[in-house]
């Protein structure tokens, strides 16, 4: 609203999607940047890593996601799609 952009409602709708399909990416990024118990619990809370498993970021990114493709590809595709819809 502060930017007074003409497509505010489109931007709000795109960014207000819940659940956010790449939310797990935020948790993985935080774990990489802040290797702590809290960030590890956050990654485990996404379900992409088992409750007692070692967190291997590369393994998590290379797993097949719910869409049937590798998780990192799903993250990329969603991000590209969101960006394209925001500028359309």
Biopython code that builds the backbone (N, CA, C, O; Angstrom):
import numpy as np
from Bio.PDB.StructureBuilder import StructureBuilder

atoms = [
    (1, "UNK", "N", (0.828, -1.187, 0.000)),
    (1, "UNK", "CA", (0.000, 0.000, 0.000)),
    (1, "UNK", "C", (0.876, 1.255, 0.000)),
    (1, "UNK", "O", (0.559, 2.239, -0.669)),
    (2, "UNK", "N", (1.962, 1.218, 0.742)),
    (2, "UNK", "CA", (2.833, 2.394, 0.812)),
    (2, "UNK", "C", (3.455, 2.734, -0.535)),
    (2, "UNK", "O", (3.725, 3.901, -0.821)),
    (3, "UNK", "N", (3.680, 1.730, -1.352)),
    (3, "UNK", "CA", (4.267, 1.991, -2.661)),
    (3, "UNK", "C", (3.237, 2.528, -3.647)),
    (3, "UNK", "O", (3.594, 3.050, -4.704)),
    (4, "UNK", "N", (1.969, 2.399, -3.302)),
    (4, "UNK", "CA", (0.878, 2.875, -4.142)),
    (4, "UNK", "C", (0.963, 2.314, -5.565)),
    (4, "UNK", "O", (0.807, 3.038, -6.548)),
    (5, "UNK", "N", (1.214, 1.001, -5.646)),
    (5, "UNK", "CA", (1.293, 0.351, -6.956)),
    (5, "UNK", "C", (-0.099, 0.043, -7.469)),
    (5, "UNK", "O", (-1.019, -0.215, -6.692)),
    (6, "UNK", "N", (-0.242, 0.070, -8.768)),
    (6, "UNK", "CA", (-1.558, -0.117, -9.374)),
    (6, "UNK", "C", (-2.075, -1.544, -9.226)),
    (6, "UNK", "O", (-3.286, -1.761, -9.241)),
    (7, "UNK", "N", (-1.179, -2.521, -9.084)),
    (7, "UNK", "CA", (-1.602, -3.917, -8.977)),
    (7, "UNK", "C", (-1.493, -4.439, -7.538)),
    (7, "UNK", "O", (-1.172, -5.607, -7.318)),
    (8, "UNK", "N", (-1.761, -3.572, -6.574)),
    (8, "UNK", "CA", (-1.646, -3.953, -5.163)),
    (8, "UNK", "C", (-2.460, -5.201, -4.836)),
    (8, "UNK", "O", (-1.962, -6.088, -4.143)),
    (9, "UNK", "N", (-3.684, -5.289, -5.311)),
    (9, "UNK", "CA", (-4.523, -6.449, -4.971)),
    (9, "UNK", "C", (-3.937, -7.738, -5.534)),
    (9, "UNK", "O", (-4.022, -8.785, -4.893)),
    (10, "UNK", "N", (-3.349, -7.677, -6.716)),
    (10, "UNK", "CA", (-2.715, -8.852, -7.315)),
    (10, "UNK", "C", (-1.493, -9.264, -6.488)),
    (10, "UNK", "O", (-1.283, -10.450, -6.232)),
    (11, "UNK", "N", (-0.704, -8.295, -6.079)),
    (11, "UNK", "CA", (0.484, -8.584, -5.261)),
    (11, "UNK", "C", (0.067, -9.173, -3.915)),
    (11, "UNK", "O", (0.644, -10.162, -3.461)),
    (12, "UNK", "N", (-0.923, -8.575, -3.286)),
    (12, "UNK", "CA", (-1.394, -9.062, -1.987)),
    (12, "UNK", "C", (-1.922, -10.487, -2.094)),
    (12, "UNK", "O", (-1.682, -11.312, -1.212)),
    (13, "UNK", "N", (-2.643, -10.774, -3.178)),
    (13, "UNK", "CA", (-3.178, -12.122, -3.372)),
    (13, "UNK", "C", (-2.061, -13.134, -3.579)),
    (13, "UNK", "O", (-2.104, -14.236, -3.032)),
    (14, "UNK", "N", (-1.070, -12.763, -4.364)),
    (14, "UNK", "CA", (0.050, -13.674, -4.650)),
    (14, "UNK", "C", (0.880, -13.936, -3.402)),
    (14, "UNK", "O", (1.228, -15.083, -3.118)),
    (15, "UNK", "N", (1.195, -12.901, -2.667)),
    (15, "UNK", "CA", (2.043, -13.060, -1.492)),
    (15, "UNK", "C", (1.282, -13.569, -0.273)),
    (15, "UNK", "O", (1.896, -13.978, 0.712)),
    (16, "UNK", "N", (-0.032, -13.548, -0.330)),
    (16, "UNK", "CA", (-0.842, -14.002, 0.785)),
    (16, "UNK", "C", (-1.274, -15.450, 0.691)),
    (16, "UNK", "O", (-2.110, -15.899, 1.475)),
    (17, "UNK", "N", (-0.722, -16.184, -0.252)),
    (17, "UNK", "CA", (-1.067, -17.593, -0.424)),
    (17, "UNK", "C", (-0.687, -18.365, 0.833)),
    (17, "UNK", "O", (0.437, -18.258, 1.322)),
    (18, "UNK", "N", (-1.628, -19.141, 1.348)),
    (18, "UNK", "CA", (-1.331, -20.013, 2.489)),
    (18, "UNK", "C", (-1.883, -21.397, 2.202)),
    (18, "UNK", "O", (-3.000, -21.500, 1.696)),
    (19, "UNK", "N", (-1.174, -22.442, 2.492)),
    (19, "UNK", "CA", (0.202, -22.397, 2.955)),
    (19, "UNK", "C", (1.127, -21.954, 1.819)),
    (19, "UNK", "O", (0.874, -22.258, 0.654)),
    (20, "UNK", "N", (2.179, -21.248, 2.158)),
    (20, "UNK", "CA", (3.145, -20.765, 1.185)),
    (20, "UNK", "C", (3.956, -21.966, 0.700)),
    (20, "UNK", "O", (4.665, -22.584, 1.494)),
    (21, "UNK", "N", (3.866, -22.303, -0.565)),
    (21, "UNK", "CA", (4.503, -23.535, -1.064)),
    (21, "UNK", "C", (6.004, -23.641, -0.834)),
    (21, "UNK", "O", (6.531, -24.753, -0.802)),
    (22, "UNK", "N", (6.706, -22.537, -0.674)),
    (22, "UNK", "CA", (8.141, -22.642, -0.430)),
    (22, "UNK", "C", (8.511, -22.254, 0.997)),
    (22, "UNK", "O", (9.645, -21.854, 1.259)),
    (23, "UNK", "N", (7.570, -22.370, 1.907)),
    (23, "UNK", "CA", (7.851, -22.030, 3.305)),
    (23, "UNK", "C", (8.982, -22.885, 3.858)),
    (23, "UNK", "O", (9.802, -22.410, 4.643)),
    (24, "UNK", "N", (9.023, -24.148, 3.447)),
    (24, "UNK", "CA", (10.082, -25.022, 3.947)),
    (24, "UNK", "C", (11.460, -24.516, 3.524)),
    (24, "UNK", "O", (12.445, -24.740, 4.228)),
    (25, "UNK", "N", (11.535, -23.834, 2.381)),
    (25, "UNK", "CA", (12.813, -23.278, 1.930)),
    (25, "UNK", "C", (13.330, -22.236, 2.920)),
    (25, "UNK", "O", (14.533, -22.167, 3.172)),
    (26, "UNK", "N", (12.449, -21.440, 3.471)),
    (26, "UNK", "CA", (12.847, -20.443, 4.476)),
    (26, "UNK", "C", (13.474, -21.122, 5.694)),
    (26, "UNK", "O", (14.476, -20.651, 6.233)),
    (27, "UNK", "N", (12.876, -22.231, 6.117)),
    (27, "UNK", "CA", (13.409, -22.953, 7.273)),
    (27, "UNK", "C", (14.782, -23.558, 6.964)),
    (27, "UNK", "O", (15.680, -23.542, 7.806)),
    (28, "UNK", "N", (14.933, -24.090, 5.750)),
    (28, "UNK", "CA", (16.223, -24.657, 5.347)),
    (28, "UNK", "C", (17.282, -23.560, 5.284)),
    (28, "UNK", "O", (18.405, -23.752, 5.749)),
    (29, "UNK", "N", (16.930, -22.419, 4.713)),
    (29, "UNK", "CA", (17.858, -21.284, 4.630)),
    (29, "UNK", "C", (18.281, -20.842, 6.018)),
    (29, "UNK", "O", (19.462, -20.590, 6.256)),
    (30, "UNK", "N", (17.331, -20.746, 6.937)),
    (30, "UNK", "CA", (17.660, -20.334, 8.300)),
    (30, "UNK", "C", (18.576, -21.343, 8.987)),
    (30, "UNK", "O", (19.452, -20.967, 9.766)),
    (31, "UNK", "N", (18.368, -22.632, 8.693)),
    (31, "UNK", "CA", (19.241, -23.662, 9.268)),
    (31, "UNK", "C", (20.660, -23.514, 8.740)),
    (31, "UNK", "O", (21.622, -23.650, 9.495)),
    (32, "UNK", "N", (20.797, -23.232, 7.436)),
    (32, "UNK", "CA", (22.128, -23.047, 6.852)),
    (32, "UNK", "C", (22.812, -21.838, 7.490)),
    (32, "UNK", "O", (23.994, -21.897, 7.829)),
    (33, "UNK", "N", (22.077, -20.757, 7.650)),
    (33, "UNK", "CA", (22.648, -19.518, 8.168)),
    (33, "UNK", "C", (22.864, -19.531, 9.678)),
    (33, "UNK", "O", (23.794, -18.896, 10.174)),
    (34, "UNK", "N", (22.020, -20.242, 10.406)),
    (34, "UNK", "CA", (22.057, -20.203, 11.872)),
    (34, "UNK", "C", (21.967, -21.619, 12.433)),
    (34, "UNK", "O", (20.958, -21.968, 13.046)),
    (35, "UNK", "N", (22.959, -22.412, 12.245)),
    (35, "UNK", "CA", (22.892, -23.799, 12.713)),
    (35, "UNK", "C", (22.726, -23.808, 14.226)),
    (35, "UNK", "O", (23.684, -23.696, 14.992)),
    (36, "UNK", "N", (21.474, -23.946, 14.616)),
    (36, "UNK", "CA", (21.150, -23.952, 16.039)),
    (36, "UNK", "C", (20.081, -25.006, 16.280)),
    (36, "UNK", "O", (19.499, -25.554, 15.344)),
    (37, "UNK", "N", (19.840, -25.273, 17.547)),
    (37, "UNK", "CA", (18.799, -26.229, 17.896)),
    (37, "UNK", "C", (17.441, -25.736, 17.392)),
    (37, "UNK", "O", (16.638, -26.511, 16.872)),
    (38, "UNK", "N", (17.203, -24.447, 17.555)),
    (38, "UNK", "CA", (15.924, -23.869, 17.119)),
    (38, "UNK", "C", (15.729, -24.010, 15.609)),
    (38, "UNK", "O", (14.652, -24.400, 15.159)),
    (39, "UNK", "N", (16.761, -23.695, 14.826)),
    (39, "UNK", "CA", (16.614, -23.798, 13.371)),
    (39, "UNK", "C", (16.491, -25.252, 12.940)),
    (39, "UNK", "O", (15.789, -25.553, 11.974)),
    (40, "UNK", "N", (17.160, -26.153, 13.640)),
    (40, "UNK", "CA", (17.035, -27.580, 13.329)),
    (40, "UNK", "C", (15.608, -28.062, 13.605)),
    (40, "UNK", "O", (15.029, -28.791, 12.799)),
    (41, "UNK", "N", (15.047, -27.656, 14.736)),
    (41, "UNK", "CA", (13.668, -28.025, 15.056)),
    (41, "UNK", "C", (12.700, -27.464, 14.018)),
    (41, "UNK", "O", (11.710, -28.103, 13.664)),
    (42, "UNK", "N", (12.997, -26.281, 13.548)),
    (42, "UNK", "CA", (12.158, -25.646, 12.539)),
    (42, "UNK", "C", (12.168, -26.449, 11.241)),
    (42, "UNK", "O", (11.117, -26.665, 10.639)),
    (43, "UNK", "N", (13.346, -26.890, 10.806)),
    (43, "UNK", "CA", (13.443, -27.725, 9.594)),
    (43, "UNK", "C", (12.707, -29.035, 9.808)),
    (43, "UNK", "O", (11.963, -29.479, 8.934)),
    (44, "UNK", "N", (12.906, -29.654, 10.957)),
    (44, "UNK", "CA", (12.223, -30.926, 11.229)),
    (44, "UNK", "C", (10.707, -30.734, 11.260)),
    (44, "UNK", "O", (9.955, -31.636, 10.890)),
    (45, "UNK", "N", (10.270, -29.576, 11.694)),
    (45, "UNK", "CA", (8.840, -29.286, 11.740)),
    (45, "UNK", "C", (8.185, -29.234, 10.361)),
    (45, "UNK", "O", (6.968, -29.385, 10.248)),
    (46, "UNK", "N", (8.972, -29.023, 9.324)),
    (46, "UNK", "CA", (8.406, -28.999, 7.971)),
    (46, "UNK", "C", (8.068, -30.399, 7.480)),
    (46, "UNK", "O", (7.257, -30.567, 6.570)),
    (47, "UNK", "N", (8.700, -31.412, 8.093)),
    (47, "UNK", "CA", (8.451, -32.787, 7.671)),
    (47, "UNK", "C", (9.390, -33.279, 6.592)),
    (47, "UNK", "O", (9.283, -34.430, 6.171)),
    (48, "UNK", "N", (10.312, -32.440, 6.128)),
    (48, "UNK", "CA", (11.218, -32.891, 5.076)),
    (48, "UNK", "C", (12.412, -33.657, 5.627)),
    (48, "UNK", "O", (13.162, -34.277, 4.873)),
    (49, "UNK", "N", (12.586, -33.615, 6.946)),
    (49, "UNK", "CA", (13.653, -34.359, 7.619)),
    (49, "UNK", "C", (13.021, -35.041, 8.823)),
    (49, "UNK", "O", (12.184, -34.457, 9.512)),
    (50, "UNK", "N", (13.420, -36.254, 9.063)),
    (50, "UNK", "CA", (12.872, -36.994, 10.189)),
    (50, "UNK", "C", (13.195, -36.346, 11.529)),
    (50, "UNK", "O", (14.145, -35.573, 11.649)),
    (51, "UNK", "N", (12.398, -36.669, 12.522)),
    (51, "UNK", "CA", (12.525, -36.057, 13.843)),
    (51, "UNK", "C", (13.893, -36.286, 14.476)),
    (51, "UNK", "O", (14.374, -35.435, 15.224)),
    (52, "UNK", "N", (14.521, -37.409, 14.191)),
    (52, "UNK", "CA", (15.801, -37.720, 14.821)),
    (52, "UNK", "C", (16.928, -37.883, 13.808)),
    (52, "UNK", "O", (18.035, -38.278, 14.173)),
    (53, "UNK", "N", (16.663, -37.589, 12.562)),
    (53, "UNK", "CA", (17.671, -37.742, 11.512)),
    (53, "UNK", "C", (18.636, -36.563, 11.510)),
    (53, "UNK", "O", (18.285, -35.453, 11.908)),
    (54, "UNK", "N", (19.856, -36.824, 11.054)),
    (54, "UNK", "CA", (20.776, -35.722, 10.804)),
    (54, "UNK", "C", (20.199, -34.882, 9.680)),
    (54, "UNK", "O", (19.610, -35.418, 8.742)),
    (55, "UNK", "N", (20.361, -33.590, 9.766)),
    (55, "UNK", "CA", (19.839, -32.714, 8.721)),
    (55, "UNK", "C", (20.921, -32.541, 7.669)),
    (55, "UNK", "O", (21.956, -31.919, 7.907)),
    (56, "UNK", "N", (20.654, -33.108, 6.497)),
    (56, "UNK", "CA", (21.542, -32.949, 5.350)),
    (56, "UNK", "C", (20.773, -32.111, 4.337)),
    (56, "UNK", "O", (19.837, -32.594, 3.701)),
    (57, "UNK", "N", (21.174, -30.864, 4.196)),
    (57, "UNK", "CA", (20.457, -29.916, 3.347)),
    (57, "UNK", "C", (20.404, -30.404, 1.908)),
    (57, "UNK", "O", (19.364, -30.303, 1.258)),
    (58, "UNK", "N", (21.507, -30.928, 1.407)),
    (58, "UNK", "CA", (21.541, -31.411, 0.032)),
    (58, "UNK", "C", (20.570, -32.563, -0.161)),
    (58, "UNK", "O", (19.832, -32.591, -1.146)),
    (59, "UNK", "N", (20.560, -33.510, 0.763)),
    (59, "UNK", "CA", (19.601, -34.621, 0.671)),
    (59, "UNK", "C", (18.166, -34.115, 0.690)),
    (59, "UNK", "O", (17.326, -34.597, -0.071)),
    (60, "UNK", "N", (17.880, -33.151, 1.552)),
    (60, "UNK", "CA", (16.518, -32.610, 1.638)),
    (60, "UNK", "C", (16.124, -31.944, 0.326)),
    (60, "UNK", "O", (14.996, -32.119, -0.135)),
    (61, "UNK", "N", (17.016, -31.194, -0.274)),
    (61, "UNK", "CA", (16.717, -30.499, -1.527)),
    (61, "UNK", "C", (16.545, -31.468, -2.686)),
    (61, "UNK", "O", (15.792, -31.195, -3.621)),
    (62, "UNK", "N", (17.237, -32.594, -2.628)),
    (62, "UNK", "CA", (17.170, -33.567, -3.723)),
    (62, "UNK", "C", (16.050, -34.586, -3.574)),
    (62, "UNK", "O", (15.826, -35.390, -4.479)),
    (63, "UNK", "N", (15.345, -34.567, -2.449)),
    (63, "UNK", "CA", (14.194, -35.467, -2.270)),
    (63, "UNK", "C", (13.111, -35.107, -3.269)),
    (63, "UNK", "O", (13.055, -33.984, -3.772)),
    (64, "UNK", "N", (12.260, -36.066, -3.545)),
    (64, "UNK", "CA", (11.100, -35.771, -4.376)),
    (64, "UNK", "C", (10.019, -35.154, -3.502)),
    (64, "UNK", "O", (9.679, -35.695, -2.450)),
    (65, "UNK", "N", (9.493, -34.047, -3.930)),
    (65, "UNK", "CA", (8.464, -33.340, -3.192)),
    (65, "UNK", "C", (7.082, -33.857, -3.533)),
    (65, "UNK", "O", (6.947, -34.820, -4.287)),
    (66, "UNK", "N", (6.061, -33.229, -2.988)),
    (66, "UNK", "CA", (4.684, -33.667, -3.210)),
    (66, "UNK", "C", (4.243, -33.579, -4.669)),
    (66, "UNK", "O", (3.317, -34.281, -5.075)),
    (67, "UNK", "N", (4.891, -32.731, -5.458)),
    (67, "UNK", "CA", (4.546, -32.598, -6.876)),
    (67, "UNK", "C", (5.171, -33.662, -7.755)),
    (67, "UNK", "O", (4.882, -33.730, -8.950)),
    (68, "UNK", "N", (6.038, -34.507, -7.166)),
    (68, "UNK", "CA", (6.655, -35.590, -7.919)),
    (68, "UNK", "C", (7.981, -35.223, -8.566)),
    (68, "UNK", "O", (8.572, -36.050, -9.261)),
    (69, "UNK", "N", (8.457, -34.012, -8.357)),
    (69, "UNK", "CA", (9.768, -33.622, -8.853)),
    (69, "UNK", "C", (10.660, -33.306, -7.663)),
    (69, "UNK", "O", (10.200, -33.205, -6.526)),
    (70, "UNK", "N", (11.933, -33.154, -7.951)),
    (70, "UNK", "CA", (12.861, -32.873, -6.857)),
    (70, "UNK", "C", (12.457, -31.574, -6.172)),
    (70, "UNK", "O", (12.024, -30.614, -6.810)),
    (71, "UNK", "N", (12.613, -31.578, -4.865)),
    (71, "UNK", "CA", (12.144, -30.466, -4.039)),
    (71, "UNK", "C", (12.734, -29.127, -4.478)),
    (71, "UNK", "O", (12.017, -28.127, -4.527)),
    (72, "UNK", "N", (14.025, -29.091, -4.796)),
    (72, "UNK", "CA", (14.616, -27.816, -5.193)),
    (72, "UNK", "C", (14.035, -27.317, -6.519)),
    (72, "UNK", "O", (13.950, -26.109, -6.739)),
    (73, "UNK", "N", (13.642, -28.221, -7.390)),
    (73, "UNK", "CA", (12.992, -27.839, -8.645)),
    (73, "UNK", "C", (11.616, -27.248, -8.348)),
    (73, "UNK", "O", (11.216, -26.265, -8.970)),
    (74, "UNK", "N", (10.896, -27.841, -7.407)),
    (74, "UNK", "CA", (9.590, -27.295, -7.011)),
    (74, "UNK", "C", (9.747, -25.894, -6.431)),
    (74, "UNK", "O", (8.943, -25.010, -6.725)),
    (75, "UNK", "N", (10.780, -25.682, -5.607)),
    (75, "UNK", "CA", (11.030, -24.356, -5.045)),
    (75, "UNK", "C", (11.296, -23.340, -6.150)),
    (75, "UNK", "O", (10.749, -22.237, -6.147)),
    (76, "UNK", "N", (12.153, -23.736, -7.100)),
    (76, "UNK", "CA", (12.487, -22.850, -8.221)),
    (76, "UNK", "C", (11.252, -22.537, -9.054)),
    (76, "UNK", "O", (10.989, -21.378, -9.374)),
    (77, "UNK", "N", (10.494, -23.577, -9.404)),
    (77, "UNK", "CA", (9.318, -23.371, -10.253)),
    (77, "UNK", "C", (8.277, -22.479, -9.586)),
    (77, "UNK", "O", (7.679, -21.625, -10.240)),
    (78, "UNK", "N", (8.061, -22.672, -8.293)),
    (78, "UNK", "CA", (7.101, -21.818, -7.613)),
    (78, "UNK", "C", (7.592, -20.373, -7.595)),
    (78, "UNK", "O", (6.823, -19.445, -7.844)),
    (79, "UNK", "N", (8.865, -20.193, -7.303)),
    (79, "UNK", "CA", (9.423, -18.834, -7.244)),
    (79, "UNK", "C", (9.324, -18.138, -8.597)),
    (79, "UNK", "O", (8.952, -16.967, -8.668)),
    (80, "UNK", "N", (9.650, -18.845, -9.655)),
    (80, "UNK", "CA", (9.540, -18.267, -11.003)),
    (80, "UNK", "C", (8.095, -17.937, -11.337)),
    (80, "UNK", "O", (7.803, -16.879, -11.894)),
    (81, "UNK", "N", (7.191, -18.849, -10.994)),
    (81, "UNK", "CA", (5.771, -18.627, -11.261)),
    (81, "UNK", "C", (5.227, -17.415, -10.510)),
    (81, "UNK", "O", (4.505, -16.593, -11.074)),
    (82, "UNK", "N", (5.584, -17.317, -9.227)),
    (82, "UNK", "CA", (5.128, -16.192, -8.428)),
    (82, "UNK", "C", (5.664, -14.884, -9.006)),
    (82, "UNK", "O", (4.934, -13.899, -9.112)),
    (83, "UNK", "N", (6.934, -14.883, -9.375)),
    (83, "UNK", "CA", (7.527, -13.669, -9.946)),
    (83, "UNK", "C", (6.831, -13.286, -11.253)),
    (83, "UNK", "O", (6.556, -12.110, -11.490)),
    (84, "UNK", "N", (6.550, -14.270, -12.093)),
    (84, "UNK", "CA", (5.883, -14.001, -13.371)),
    (84, "UNK", "C", (4.477, -13.455, -13.155)),
    (84, "UNK", "O", (4.044, -12.541, -13.858)),
    (85, "UNK", "N", (3.765, -14.018, -12.179)),
    (85, "UNK", "CA", (2.405, -13.548, -11.910)),
    (85, "UNK", "C", (2.411, -12.146, -11.316)),
    (85, "UNK", "O", (1.468, -11.383, -11.522)),
    (86, "UNK", "N", (3.448, -11.804, -10.592)),
    (86, "UNK", "CA", (3.530, -10.474, -9.976)),
    (86, "UNK", "C", (3.781, -9.362, -10.997)),
    (86, "UNK", "O", (3.367, -8.220, -10.797)),
    (87, "UNK", "N", (4.453, -9.704, -12.074)),
    (87, "UNK", "CA", (4.746, -8.672, -13.070)),
    (87, "UNK", "C", (3.784, -8.694, -14.248)),
    (87, "UNK", "O", (3.849, -7.840, -15.132)),
    (88, "UNK", "N", (2.900, -9.668, -14.252)),
    (88, "UNK", "CA", (1.959, -9.797, -15.378)),
    (88, "UNK", "C", (0.891, -8.729, -15.347)),
    (88, "UNK", "O", (0.025, -8.697, -16.221)),
]
sb = StructureBuilder()
sb.init_structure("model")
sb.init_model(0)
sb.init_chain("A")
sb.init_seg("    ")
for serial, (resi, resn, name, xyz) in enumerate(atoms, 1):
    if name == "N":
        sb.init_residue(resn, " ", resi, " ")
    sb.init_atom(name, np.array(xyz, "f"), 0.0, 1.0, " ", f" {name:<3s}", serial, name[0])
structure = sb.get_structure()
